[in-house]
Amino acid sequence: MLSIVVPAYNEGEHIYDNLMTIDKALKAFTSDYEIIAVNDGSKDNTGAEAARAAHDNPNIKDFGYEVNRGKGGAVSWGAVNSKGDIVGFIDADLDLSPDFIKMYFEEMNASGADIVIGSKMHKDSKLEYPFARKVFSLCYYIMLKVLFGLKCHDTQTGLKLYRGSIIREIAPLRKIDGYAFDIELLALASKKKAKLIEMPVELNFTRGQSFGRIKMGDVWKMFTDTWKIWWNLKVKKSYFK
């Protein structure tokens, strides 16, 4: 079974149609799947629209809540409530096409990988992406390579698949709610000797500004949270006590 978690914050204008688009993409290659819509305490009508989608489509499950927890909290909540042998997540704005899930799913089954992630730095990726974000991604990659030595080039692309047994084990250990949660989960999975494969993406950036909803305060918090992960993992070794 395949579970796809869709974290959503203030996506009321598009969330219903985007959930249906994801459903269409999954239905094209499997009949055994669920879509877990997680309204992350939105201030608009995202919750109502996600609930409407769940009412209209039995493959969509509504796991929203009222108080904002951050993307890390939303993804983890969806993951621990999933049933799939493979559990993925994709950003609700669909900057990344859900059609790529099929390719990632097939690669995971063919290779025996535990994690398959999208990478903007893959040689076959096609990007319509602001220059400022390209620079940020490169700088962040260098930082992560130094701190964690992960065998991947891009931790922040919003399409990933995990073995369900792994993600349901490590998600409750998560300490970070913000954007750095991705590196936290990957670092924890690496400690479990999980096999990781990077795959290409086609990214069509739909936000108006270079960083979309991400503000400079979010960027700073991402860097400080990354150091917190390093400290907890490498120094305090507090995750697996």
Beta strands, then each sheet from edge to edge (+ up, - down):
strand 1: 2-8
strand 2: 33-39
strand 3: 60-62
strand 4: 86-90
strand 5: 115-118
strand 6: 126-128
strand 7: 159-163
strand 8: 196-199
strand 9: 202-204
sheet 1: 3+ 2+ 1+ 4+ 7- 5+ 8+
sheet 2: 6+ 9+
end
